[in-house]
Amino acid sequence: MAYYFRKKYIDELLNLKDKHFIKVLTGIRRCGKSTVLVQFMNVLKNDYKINEKQIIYMDFNDSRLVKKYNWETLLNYLESIADKTNTNYLFLDEIQDIKGFENTIITLFEHKTLKFDIYVTGSNSKMLSSELATLFTGRHRDVHIMPLTLKEFNEITNNPFFNKDFYKYAEIGGLGIIIPHIDNPGEAKETLKNVLQDVIQKDVRKRHHNTSNLLIDKTIKYALSNIGVSISPYKTCKKVNKQDDEKMTRASFSNYLQWACDAMILYRVDYFNHKTNTILTTSGKYYAGDIGLLNSVVGYSDNTLGYKLENIVLLQLISLGWEVYTLKLYQKNKNSKEVDFVIKKDEVIKYIQVTHTLTNENKKREIDNLLSIKDGYEKIIILINDETGYSTDGVRRIDLMRWLMDEIVI
């Protein structure tokens, strides 16, 4: 990962450079946030000729720094080493482990005599996005770092046959830490198992001081084993509590799911009401934050790929900047129909179904679900190995691999 230049995120940071916002980089642990910071610092030094004295970098993955500083002593230290006449480019990596870190950041951001261009990263979206949004209203910008896309994965392998890379990518995912093991799926899987436990320990258990480790693990494993399925806390707890001696309440189960989403182990996709153009937050579906982490829990084989395609598509849509929802169509005296994704960007809305292939058995269901939506927004079906274009029924067909390689635009 250290040798792969993530141009998309570097360009995004360059567009924010010297603008008076706090730049907040979030992403699941081991997705490459630190690498993006280091690459950006190198660009500042090499391309923009920023003096090294103006660049301050602290990595709070180092537990010694976390023990050494609180927010006040950290503030005093940064003030003491700052350049007194020029802009200081301040990079605080995994800052969320410093209690009260937001006080340090806001003080430097509003400093009367020193000038700081501030970049912070963290592996907990709630700590570094939701809470900062309240504290720094209008004064921060989010840069969400995603795992590698298939195109980035393919650029690393330099394999001219990207379809072969697709199946490798669908097995080990796109976290930066697996890049050294990209040709050894066995080692990649063991690494991913360790990463998942590390994320759960540092960004879920430690964050919430919760002693019910077993139930947290079971909740996350349950969600990962049921991706793309609407999860009911009531039904799930009833089922789990029959099997285990340690009981779990619905409130606890919902909290554990939310904590996993905050740590970006999971993404929650809420339901969309297409008639009122509103979001329904009472229920939702859950997907893995990385396809490799998913496989480290549920295993991988070509036979299981079909239902995981939704997860791969979701991660790509988020990477492309779409808001993503799901849709249930209720019909009087009929079974409800579902559309996998509703995507929104500005005023644009599109409906998407995802399937491995269209067969005589599933074609009518997949197409009919889309056509049952009586509005003028574009309807798309994404599948493997299909010629791109509009079918006679008006549903656009998109080849998954070519879309993941940016050869096709939704």
Phi, psi and chi 1 to 4 in degrees:
 res  aa     phi    psi   chi1   chi2   chi3   chi4
   1 MET       -  -34.9 -170.6   65.3  172.3      -
   2 ALA   -61.5  -21.9      -      -      -      -
   3 TYR  -101.1    0.4  -58.2  102.8      -      -
   4 TYR  -104.7  122.5  179.8   74.0      -      -
   5 PHE   -87.0  115.1 -171.1   74.7      -      -
   6 ARG   -90.0   80.0  -58.2 -159.5   76.2 -178.6
   7 LYS   -57.4  -39.8 -174.9  176.9 -175.0  -58.9
   8 LYS   -53.7  -47.3  169.6 -173.9  173.9  179.9
   9 TYR   -77.9  -33.4  -61.7  114.6      -      -
  10 ILE   -63.0  -44.0  -59.1  -56.6      -      -
  11 ASP   -61.5  -40.1  -72.7  -13.3      -      -
  12 GLU   -63.0  -41.9 -164.3  169.5  -15.1      -
  13 LEU   -68.9  -37.0  -68.6  174.8      -      -
  14 LEU   -64.1  -35.1  -73.9  173.5      -      -
  15 ASN   -66.6  -23.5  -73.7  -26.3      -      -
  16 LEU   -97.6   -8.7  -67.0  169.7      -      -
  17 LYS   -55.8  133.5  173.9 -178.4  172.9  -69.9
  18 ASP    66.0    6.0  -66.6  -35.6      -      -
  19 LYS   -87.7  141.2  -66.0 -179.3  179.6  176.0
  20 HIS   -79.7   68.5 -161.1   48.2      -      -
  21 PHE  -134.5  152.4  -61.8  113.0      -      -
  22 ILE   -83.1  123.5  -59.2  161.9      -      -
  23 LYS   -92.1  120.6  -67.1   79.2  172.1  177.4
  24 VAL  -113.4  111.1  180.0      -      -      -
  25 LEU   -97.7  118.8  -76.1   70.8      -      -
  26 THR  -118.8  160.7   57.7      -      -      -
  27 GLY   164.4  155.8      -      -      -      -
  28 ILE   -59.4  145.7 -170.9  171.0      -      -
  29 ARG   -52.8  136.7 -159.5  173.4  -73.7  -90.8
  30 ARG    77.1   14.5  -58.7  -65.8 -170.0  171.5
  31 CYS   -84.2  -14.1   72.3      -      -      -
  32 GLY   115.5   20.1      -      -      -      -
  33 LYS   -62.2  -45.4  -60.7 -176.1  -61.2  -63.2
  34 SER   -62.6  -38.8  -60.4      -      -      -
  35 THR   -63.3  -40.9  -63.5      -      -      -
  36 VAL   -62.0  -41.9  169.6      -      -      -
  37 LEU   -61.2  -46.6  -80.0 -168.8      -      -
  38 VAL   -62.9  -43.1  171.2      -      -      -
  39 GLN   -62.7  -40.0  -69.3  175.4  -12.0      -
  40 PHE   -66.2  -41.3 -177.5   59.8      -      -
  41 MET   -61.7  -39.4  -73.2 -172.2  -75.9      -
  42 ASN   -64.3  -38.0  -72.9  -24.3      -      -
  43 VAL   -63.6  -42.6  168.5      -      -      -
  44 LEU   -60.3  -42.4  -66.9 -178.7      -      -
  45 LYS   -73.0  -45.0  -72.5 -174.8  -74.1 -172.5
  46 ASN   -85.8  -39.9  -61.8  -30.6      -      -
  47 ASP   -96.4  -31.9  -63.0   -9.9      -      -
  48 TYR  -106.4    0.9  -72.4   80.4      -      -
  49 LYS    55.0   37.2  -52.6  -54.4  178.1 -174.6
  50 ILE   -74.8  129.9  -56.7  -64.0      -      -
  51 ASN   -63.4  138.9 -167.2  -56.2      -      -
  52 GLU   -58.6  -28.5  -73.9 -164.5   22.5      -
  53 LYS   -65.4  -20.9  -66.5 -179.5  179.5  179.4
  54 GLN   -87.3   -6.5  -64.9  171.7 -113.7      -
  55 ILE  -106.6  118.8  -63.0  174.8      -      -
  56 ILE  -117.2  121.7  -56.0  170.2      -      -
  57 TYR  -126.6  128.2  173.4   72.6      -      -
  58 MET  -131.6  129.8  -61.9 -175.0   72.6      -
  59 ASP  -108.8  106.6  179.8    5.5      -      -
  60 PHE   -87.0   11.2  -66.2   96.7      -      -
  61 ASN   -65.5  -22.5  -78.0  -57.7      -      -
  62 ASP   -77.2  108.2 -173.4  -22.1      -      -
  63 SER   -61.1  -23.4   59.5      -      -      -
  64 ARG   -65.0  -35.7  -67.9  171.1  -61.4  179.9
  65 LEU   -69.7  -38.5  -69.2 -177.8      -      -
  66 VAL   -62.9  -38.9  177.0      -      -      -
  67 LYS   -73.1  -31.4  -68.2  176.8 -179.1  177.2
  68 LYS   -75.8  -35.8 -178.7  177.1 -179.5  179.7
  69 TYR  -115.1  145.4  -67.5  105.4      -      -
  70 ASN  -111.0 -177.5   58.9   38.5      -      -
  71 TRP   -65.5  -31.9   75.4  -95.4      -      -
  72 GLU   -73.8  -44.7  -68.8  175.7  -63.7      -
  73 THR   -68.8  -32.9   56.3      -      -      -
  74 LEU   -65.2  -43.1  177.0   61.9      -      -
  75 LEU   -59.7  -46.2  173.4   62.4      -      -
  76 ASN   -62.3  -41.4  -67.4  -24.1      -      -
  77 TYR   -63.5  -46.7  171.3   70.4      -      -
  78 LEU   -65.8  -37.6  -67.9  171.6      -      -
  79 GLU   -64.5  -35.9  -73.2  177.2  -37.5      -
  80 SER   -72.0  -29.9   69.9      -      -      -
  81 ILE  -100.0   -2.8   64.7  170.9      -      -
  82 ALA   -70.8  147.4      -      -      -      -
  83 ASP   -67.1  128.9 -170.3  -56.6      -      -
  84 LYS   -84.5  -12.8  -56.6  -57.7 -173.9  -74.2
  85 THR  -118.7  -22.4   56.8      -      -      -
  86 ASN  -116.7  170.4  -60.8  -61.1      -      -
  87 THR   -66.6  133.8  -62.1      -      -      -
  88 ASN   -98.2  126.0  -65.5  -85.4      -      -
  89 TYR   -95.6  106.0  -65.0   88.5      -      -
  90 LEU  -104.0  124.2  176.4   61.1      -      -
  91 PHE  -121.2  115.0  -59.8   88.9      -      -
  92 LEU  -117.0  106.4  -57.5  173.6      -      -
  93 ASP   -93.6  125.1 -158.0   -2.2      -      -
  94 GLU    55.9   50.3  -61.8  -68.4  -11.5      -
  95 ILE   -72.5  -14.7 -175.7   63.5      -      -
  96 GLN   -63.7  -15.0   75.4  -87.2    0.5      -
  97 ASP   -81.5   -6.7  -73.8  -28.1      -      -
  98 ILE   -90.3  114.4  -61.7  -66.1      -      -
  99 LYS   -63.7  128.7 -172.8  174.9 -179.0  179.2
 100 GLY    78.8   18.1      -      -      -      -
 101 PHE   -54.7  -30.0   70.9   89.1      -      -
 102 GLU   -63.0  -27.7   61.3  -85.1   10.4      -
 103 ASN   -68.7  -38.1  -62.1  -48.0      -      -
 104 THR   -62.0  -47.7  -56.7      -      -      -
 105 ILE   -64.5  -46.8  -66.3  171.5      -      -
 106 ILE   -67.8  -33.8 -161.6   65.4      -      -
 107 THR   -65.7  -43.6  -57.7      -      -      -
 108 LEU   -69.3  -37.4  -65.3  176.1      -      -
 109 PHE   -62.1  -36.6 -179.0   74.3      -      -
 110 GLU  -102.8   16.7  -63.4  177.2  -21.0      -
 111 HIS   -58.8  139.2 -148.9  -75.1      -      -
 112 LYS   -82.7  -27.5  -58.5  -59.5 -177.6 -176.2
 113 THR  -117.8  -21.5   58.3      -      -      -
 114 LEU  -110.1  149.6  -60.2  173.1      -      -
 115 LYS  -114.2  126.2 -173.5  173.6 -178.9 -179.0
 116 PHE  -126.1  136.2  -71.0   91.2      -      -
 117 ASP  -106.9  109.9 -169.2   15.7      -      -
 118 ILE  -106.1  132.8  -57.3  173.1      -      -
 119 TYR  -129.2  124.1  -57.6   77.8      -      -
 120 VAL  -127.0  148.6  -62.1      -      -      -
 121 THR  -127.4  158.7   79.6      -      -      -
 122 GLY  -167.1  159.6      -      -      -      -
 123 SER  -104.5   18.1  -60.0      -      -      -
 124 ASN  -132.5  109.7 -171.8  -74.2      -      -
 125 SER   -64.4  -29.9   63.1      -      -      -
 126 LYS   -69.5  -44.9 -173.6  173.2 -172.2  -64.6
 127 MET   -65.8  -38.3  -70.4  -67.7  -69.4      -
 128 LEU  -108.5   11.1  -81.8  166.8      -      -
 129 SER  -137.3  -66.1 -176.8      -      -      -
 130 SER   -59.7  -48.6  -59.1      -      -      -
 131 GLU   -70.9  -36.6  -67.6 -179.2    7.5      -
 132 LEU   -68.9  -32.4  -68.8 -173.1      -      -
 133 ALA   -61.4  -35.1      -      -      -      -
 134 THR   -74.9  -44.9  -59.1      -      -      -
 135 LEU   -73.3  -39.0 -171.2   63.6      -      -
 136 PHE  -113.0   42.9  -56.5  150.1      -      -
 137 THR   -47.0  120.3  -56.0      -      -      -
 138 GLY    76.2    3.3      -      -      -      -
 139 ARG  -118.6   11.3  -67.3 -179.0  -73.7 -177.0
 140 HIS  -138.1  159.0   86.1  -71.9      -      -
 141 ARG  -130.5  134.4  -70.3  -67.9 -177.8  -89.8
 142 ASP   -88.9  138.1  -71.3  -27.1      -      -
 143 VAL  -126.2  105.5  178.4      -      -      -
 144 HIS   -92.1  116.2 -173.7   51.7      -      -
 145 ILE   -90.2  121.7  -50.5  -64.4      -      -
 146 MET   -99.5  159.8  -65.9  -68.9  -67.6      -
 147 PRO   -57.0  165.7  -23.9   34.2      -      -
 148 LEU   -54.6  141.7  -64.3  165.8      -      -
 149 THR   -83.1  169.5   64.2      -      -      -
 150 LEU   -59.7  -38.9  175.4   62.7      -      -
 151 LYS   -62.3  -44.2 -176.1  177.0 -179.4 -179.4
 152 GLU   -65.3  -41.6  -69.0  175.2  -45.0      -
 153 PHE   -57.3  -45.0 -169.7   95.2      -      -
 154 ASN   -68.8  -33.5  179.3 -110.7      -      -
 155 GLU   -67.2  -29.3  -73.2  172.6   -7.8      -
 156 ILE   -73.6  -45.2  -67.5  170.2      -      -
 157 THR   -75.6  -24.6   65.1      -      -      -
 158 ASN    57.7   34.5 -160.5   28.1      -      -
 159 ASN   -87.9  120.6 -172.9  -17.0      -      -
 160 PRO   -66.8  -17.4   24.6  -33.5      -      -
 161 PHE  -103.4   83.9  -56.4  104.2      -      -
 162 PHE   -67.1  -19.1   63.5   77.2      -      -
 163 ASN   -64.9  -31.8   58.1  -36.5      -      -
 164 LYS   -70.7  -38.6  -68.1 -176.4  178.6  179.5
 165 ASP   -63.6  -32.2  -92.9   -7.4      -      -
 166 PHE   -56.4  -45.7  168.1   76.8      -      -
 167 TYR   -70.2  -32.3  -69.6   98.7      -      -
 168 LYS   -68.6  -42.7 -174.8 -176.5  -67.4 -175.5
 169 TYR   -62.9  -40.4  173.5   77.3      -      -
 170 ALA   -67.2  -16.5      -      -      -      -
 171 GLU   -94.3  -45.3 -178.4  175.1    6.2      -
 172 ILE  -109.9   -6.3   64.4  174.8      -      -
 173 GLY    75.6 -159.8      -      -      -      -
 174 GLY  -130.1   19.6      -      -      -      -
 175 LEU   -68.4  139.7  -68.6 -175.8      -      -
 176 GLY   -58.7  -29.6      -      -      -      -
 177 ILE   -67.1  -19.2 -164.1  170.4      -      -
 178 ILE   -87.0   -6.8   56.7   90.9      -      -
 179 ILE   -57.4  -42.2  -62.3  -54.7      -      -
 180 PRO   -62.2  -18.8  -23.0   34.2      -      -
 181 HIS  -109.8   22.2  -46.0  -62.1      -      -
 182 ILE   -63.2  -24.6 -155.1  164.5      -      -
 183 ASP  -102.2    9.4  -67.0  -42.9      -      -
 184 ASN  -135.0   82.9 -168.9  -33.8      -      -
 185 PRO   -55.8  -33.1  -24.6   34.3      -      -
 186 GLY   -61.5  -48.0      -      -      -      -
 187 GLU   -66.6  -37.0  -71.5 -174.2    9.8      -
 188 ALA   -60.6  -43.2      -      -      -      -
 189 LYS   -64.2  -41.7  -70.1  174.2 -172.7  175.9
 190 GLU   -64.3  -40.2  -71.8  -56.4  -49.8      -
 191 THR   -61.4  -43.2  -60.7      -      -      -
 192 LEU   -66.0  -36.6  -71.2  165.7      -      -
 193 LYS   -60.7  -42.5  -72.3  178.5 -177.9  178.4
 194 ASN   -66.9  -38.3  -67.2  -26.9      -      -
 195 VAL   -62.1  -46.2  167.9      -      -      -
 196 LEU   -59.3  -45.3 -178.6   58.2      -      -
 197 GLN   -65.4  -35.0  -73.1  -53.5  -51.2      -
 198 ASP   -65.5  -43.1 -169.7   46.0      -      -
 199 VAL   -65.2  -44.9  175.9      -      -      -
 200 ILE   -60.6  -43.0  -67.5  173.1      -      -
 201 GLN   -67.2  -48.9  176.7   61.4   32.8      -
 202 LYS   -83.3  -35.1  -67.1  179.3  178.5  177.5
 203 ASP  -108.4   -2.3  -63.0  -39.2      -      -
 204 VAL  -122.6  -67.0 -178.8      -      -      -
 205 ARG   -61.4  -54.1  -67.1  179.8 -170.8  143.1
 206 LYS   -62.8  -38.2 -176.1  178.6  176.7 -178.1
 207 ARG   -63.4  -36.0 -179.1   83.7   43.6 -137.9
 208 HIS  -110.4    6.6  -62.1  -79.1      -      -
 209 HIS    49.7   42.2  -51.6  -72.1      -      -
 210 ASN   -97.7  133.7 -165.8  -76.8      -      -
 211 THR   -92.4  -10.0   56.6      -      -      -
 212 SER   -85.7   62.5 -173.3      -      -      -
 213 ASN   -59.6  -39.9  -65.2  -18.4      -      -
 214 LEU   -62.1  -42.9 -178.9   61.9      -      -
 215 LEU   -70.7  -34.2  -67.5 -177.4      -      -
 216 ILE   -62.6  -48.2  -69.6  173.5      -      -
 217 ASP   -58.6  -43.9  -74.8   -1.3      -      -
 218 LYS   -66.7  -37.7  -73.8 -170.1  173.7 -178.0
 219 THR   -62.8  -46.8  -61.3      -      -      -
 220 ILE   -66.0  -42.4  -67.2  172.2      -      -
 221 LYS   -63.5  -39.2 -175.3  174.8 -179.8  179.2
 222 TYR   -62.4  -46.3  179.8   85.8      -      -
 223 ALA   -63.2  -42.0      -      -      -      -
 224 LEU   -67.9  -26.2  -70.7  173.1      -      -
 225 SER   -83.9   -4.9  -60.1      -      -      -
 226 ASN  -133.5   43.3  -69.9  -85.1      -      -
 227 ILE   -64.2  144.0   58.7  166.9      -      -
 228 GLY    75.6    9.3      -      -      -      -
 229 VAL  -114.6  134.9  176.5      -      -      -
 230 SER   -65.6  122.2 -176.8      -      -      -
 231 ILE  -102.4  124.7  -66.9  178.4      -      -
 232 SER  -100.4  117.2  163.1      -      -      -
 233 PRO   -56.4  -38.5  -27.2   35.8      -      -
 234 TYR   -63.9  -51.6  173.1   75.3      -      -
 235 LYS   -66.5  -39.1  -68.6 -179.2  179.8  178.3
 236 THR   -65.7  -46.9  -57.3      -      -      -
 237 CYS   -62.1  -40.0  -72.1      -      -      -
 238 LYS   -60.0  -41.8 -170.1  174.6 -179.5 -179.3
 239 LYS   -70.4  -46.6  179.7  179.5  178.2 -178.5
 240 VAL   -66.2  -40.3  169.9      -      -      -
 241 ASN   -68.4  -21.4  -72.4  -20.1      -      -
 242 LYS   -71.5  -27.1  -77.7 -176.7  178.2  179.5
 243 GLN   -95.9  -21.6  -58.9  169.2  -11.9      -
 244 ASP  -121.0  149.5  -61.4  -49.1      -      -
 245 ASP   -72.0  -38.7  -66.4  -27.4      -      -
 246 GLU   -81.2  117.7 -170.3  174.2    1.3      -
 247 LYS   -86.8  151.8  -54.8  -56.7 -179.2 -175.1
 248 MET  -126.8  132.6  178.6  161.2   43.2      -
 249 THR   -85.5  161.6   65.7      -      -      -
 250 ARG   -62.1  -38.0  -78.9  177.4  -79.2  172.4
 251 ALA   -64.1  -42.3      -      -      -      -
 252 SER   -64.0  -44.9  -65.5      -      -      -
 253 PHE   -58.8  -45.3 -179.6   74.7      -      -
 254 SER   -63.4  -39.1  -63.4      -      -      -
 255 ASN   -63.5  -43.9  -76.0  -22.2      -      -
 256 TYR   -62.0  -40.4  -60.8  157.2      -      -
 257 LEU   -61.9  -44.4  -74.9  176.0      -      -
 258 GLN   -64.5  -40.0 -177.7   57.0   55.9      -
 259 TRP   -64.2  -37.8  -62.6  -12.6      -      -
 260 ALA   -66.1  -34.8      -      -      -      -
 261 CYS   -69.7  -39.9  -70.7      -      -      -
 262 ASP   -59.7  -36.5  -67.9  -21.1      -      -
 263 ALA   -83.0   -2.1      -      -      -      -
 264 MET    63.7   22.4  -72.0  158.3  -78.7      -
 265 ILE   -67.8  -35.8  -60.3  168.5      -      -
 266 LEU  -123.4  153.5  -60.4  173.8      -      -
 267 TYR  -117.2  131.4  -79.0  105.0      -      -
 268 ARG   -96.4  133.8  176.0 -175.5  161.6  112.6
 269 VAL  -115.1  112.9  177.0      -      -      -
 270 ASP   -80.3  163.9  -71.0  -39.0      -      -
 271 TYR   -83.2  148.7  -80.9   91.6      -      -
 272 PHE  -116.8  131.3  177.8   78.7      -      -
 273 ASN   -95.6  104.0 -173.5  -32.8      -      -
 274 HIS   -72.5  -19.5   73.3  -67.8      -      -
 275 LYS   -75.4  -37.6  -68.1 -177.4  178.8 -179.9
 276 THR  -104.8   -4.2   60.0      -      -      -
 277 ASN    57.5   42.3 -160.2   20.5      -      -
 278 THR  -124.6  162.0   55.7      -      -      -
 279 ILE  -101.1  133.3  -49.6  -54.8      -      -
 280 LEU  -103.6  115.7  -52.3  174.7      -      -
 281 THR  -100.8    7.3   57.9      -      -      -
 282 THR   -74.1  -23.7   52.2      -      -      -
 283 SER  -151.3  164.8   61.8      -      -      -
 284 GLY  -169.2  176.6      -      -      -      -
 285 LYS  -110.4  157.3  -63.1  179.9  178.2 -179.2
 286 TYR  -122.7  142.7  -66.9   85.4      -      -
 287 TYR  -134.0  161.5  -65.0   86.8      -      -
 288 ALA   -77.8  145.4      -      -      -      -
 289 GLY   -73.0  -13.8      -      -      -      -
 290 ASP  -155.3  136.8  173.5   71.6      -      -
 291 ILE   -68.0  -29.8 -162.5   70.0      -      -
 292 GLY   -67.6  -40.8      -      -      -      -
 293 LEU   -62.3  -39.0  -71.9 -177.7      -      -
 294 LEU   -58.8  -48.0  171.2   63.9      -      -
 295 ASN   -68.0  -25.7  -70.1  -33.3      -      -
 296 SER   -66.7  -19.5   74.3      -      -      -
 297 VAL   -99.4  -46.3  171.6      -      -      -
 298 VAL  -100.7   -6.8  -57.2      -      -      -
 299 GLY    83.7  168.8      -      -      -      -
 300 TYR  -139.8  137.8  175.2   82.8      -      -
 301 SER  -155.5  160.5   70.5      -      -      -
 302 ASP   -58.1  -27.7  -69.6  -15.9      -      -
 303 ASN   -71.1  -21.8  -67.3  -28.5      -      -
 304 THR   -95.8   -0.6   66.6      -      -      -
 305 LEU   -65.5  -36.0  179.0   59.2      -      -
 306 GLY   -50.1  -53.8      -      -      -      -
 307 TYR   -76.2  -14.2   79.9   92.8      -      -
 308 LYS   -85.2  -11.3  -63.4  173.5 -176.1  174.2
 309 LEU   -60.4  -35.7  -66.0 -178.4      -      -
 310 GLU   -55.3  -42.5  -84.1 -175.0   46.3      -
 311 ASN   -64.8  -42.2 -149.8  133.2      -      -
 312 ILE   -63.3  -42.7  -66.7  172.4      -      -
 313 VAL   -64.6  -42.8  169.0      -      -      -
 314 LEU   -58.5  -47.2  171.0   71.0      -      -
 315 LEU   -61.9  -38.0  -64.2  176.2      -      -
 316 GLN   -66.4  -42.0 -178.2   77.0   -3.7      -
 317 LEU   -62.2  -43.0  -70.5  168.5      -      -
 318 ILE   -63.7  -42.1  -65.4  172.6      -      -
 319 SER   -60.7  -32.4 -179.5      -      -      -
 320 LEU   -84.1   -0.7  -67.5  171.1      -      -
 321 GLY    90.9   12.9      -      -      -      -
 322 TRP   -83.0  143.5  -69.4   94.8      -      -
 323 GLU   -79.1  135.9  -63.3  175.5   38.9      -
 324 VAL  -124.0  131.8 -173.4      -      -      -
 325 TYR  -135.0  174.6  -53.0   96.8      -      -
 326 THR  -122.8  169.5 -170.4      -      -      -
 327 LEU  -142.3  131.8  176.3   65.9      -      -
 328 LYS  -118.3  129.2 -177.0  170.5  -74.2 -172.4
 329 LEU  -104.8  112.7  -59.4  164.0      -      -
 330 TYR   -90.9  130.1  -66.0   97.5      -      -
 331 GLN  -124.6  134.8  -63.5 -179.9  -53.7      -
 332 LYS   -61.9  128.7 -169.5  174.5 -178.9  179.2
 333 ASN    62.4   19.8  -59.7  -36.6      -      -
 334 LYS  -136.5  159.9  -65.8 -178.2  179.8  179.2
 335 ASN   -66.5  144.6  -67.4  -30.3      -      -
 336 SER   -69.9  150.9   61.6      -      -      -
 337 LYS  -111.1  153.1  -62.9 -179.8  177.8 -179.4
 338 GLU  -125.5  145.3  -69.6 -154.4   -1.0      -
 339 VAL  -114.6  130.5  171.7      -      -      -
 340 ASP   -56.0  -52.9  -65.4  -31.6      -      -
 341 PHE  -137.9  141.8  -61.6  123.5      -      -
 342 VAL  -113.4  125.2 -176.4      -      -      -
 343 ILE  -116.2  143.0   60.9  174.0      -      -
 344 LYS  -133.5  140.5  -63.4 -178.6   66.2  179.8
 345 LYS  -151.4  117.0 -171.1 -176.0  -67.4 -175.1
 346 ASP    57.4 -121.0  -60.3  -35.8      -      -
 347 GLU   -99.3    4.6  -60.5  -58.7  -44.9      -
 348 VAL   -88.8  133.7  176.6      -      -      -
 349 ILE  -129.3  136.6  -65.5  176.7      -      -
 350 LYS  -138.0  152.1  -61.1  174.9 -172.7  -79.6
 351 TYR  -111.4  136.8  -58.8  102.4      -      -
 352 ILE  -132.8  131.7  -65.4  175.7      -      -
 353 GLN  -108.7  144.9  -74.5  -76.3   74.2      -
 354 VAL  -123.7  129.6 -177.6      -      -      -
 355 THR  -150.5  157.0 -172.3      -      -      -
 356 HIS   -67.2  -54.3 -170.2  -77.3      -      -
 357 THR  -146.7  158.5   52.6      -      -      -
 358 LEU   -93.9  125.3  -79.6  178.5      -      -
 359 THR  -120.8  171.9   64.2      -      -      -
 360 ASN   -60.9  -29.5  -68.6  -28.4      -      -
 361 GLU   -75.9  -38.0  -71.5   74.2   22.7      -
 362 ASN  -106.6   -9.9   72.4   -4.0      -      -
 363 LYS   -58.9  -48.1 -176.7  176.0 -180.0  179.4
 364 LYS   -62.4  -42.8 -179.8  174.7  173.6   57.8
 365 ARG   -64.2  -48.5 -179.6 -175.7   70.8 -111.2
 366 GLU   -63.9  -45.8  -59.3  -73.1   -4.6      -
 367 ILE   -70.7  -43.9  -61.4  -63.4      -      -
 368 ASP   -62.3  -36.1  -76.5   -2.1      -      -
 369 ASN   -59.2  -40.3  -75.7    6.8      -      -
 370 LEU   -70.7  -44.9  -70.9  168.5      -      -
 371 LEU   -71.2  -16.9  -65.9  178.6      -      -
 372 SER   -72.9  -11.5   63.4      -      -      -
 373 ILE   -84.7  113.2  -53.3  168.8      -      -
 374 LYS   -96.1   70.1  -56.1  -58.5 -178.5 -177.4
 375 ASP  -143.1 -179.4   61.9   28.1      -      -
 376 GLY   -95.0    7.0      -      -      -      -
 377 TYR   -76.5  150.4  -65.1  120.5      -      -
 378 GLU   -64.6  142.1 -174.3  175.1   25.7      -
 379 LYS  -119.5  131.1  -61.0  164.9 -179.6   65.6
 380 ILE  -132.3  143.2  -63.3  167.9      -      -
 381 ILE  -122.7  127.8 -171.9  163.3      -      -
 382 ILE  -106.6  127.5  -61.3  177.3      -      -
 383 LEU  -149.6  170.2   60.7  161.9      -      -
 384 ILE   -89.4  136.5  -69.3  179.6      -      -
 385 ASN    57.0   62.4  -62.0  -33.1      -      -
 386 ASP  -137.2  142.2 -166.8  -86.6      -      -
 387 GLU   -67.9  134.8  -68.8  -61.8  -38.2      -
 388 THR   -77.8  140.7  -59.4      -      -      -
 389 GLY   154.1 -179.1      -      -      -      -
 390 TYR   -92.8  132.5  -76.0   90.4      -      -
 391 SER   -83.2  172.3   61.9      -      -      -
 392 THR   -66.8  -18.5   54.6      -      -      -
 393 ASP   -86.0   -0.3   47.5   36.1      -      -
 394 GLY    89.2    4.2      -      -      -      -
 395 VAL   -95.4  125.4  175.2      -      -      -
 396 ARG   -76.9  130.7 -175.8 -176.9  176.5 -163.4
 397 ARG  -102.1  133.4  -60.5 -173.2 -173.2 -172.4
 398 ILE  -127.8  130.8  -72.1 -177.5      -      -
 399 ASP   -75.2  123.8  179.2   77.3      -      -
 400 LEU   -57.8  -50.0  172.8   64.7      -      -
 401 MET   -65.4  -41.7  -65.2 -175.7 -158.2      -
 402 ARG   -66.6  -34.9  -68.8  176.9   60.3 -162.0
 403 TRP   -67.6  -43.1  172.7   61.6      -      -
 404 LEU   -63.0  -27.0  -67.2  174.0      -      -
 405 MET   -88.5    8.0  -69.1  -65.3  -65.7      -
 406 ASP    66.6   20.1  -69.5  -15.6      -      -
 407 GLU   -81.7  -17.2  -67.9 -177.1    5.8      -
 408 ILE  -131.5  141.6  -60.0  169.6      -      -
 409 VAL  -111.9  132.7  177.1      -      -      -
 410 ILE   -77.1      -  -77.5 -176.3      -      -
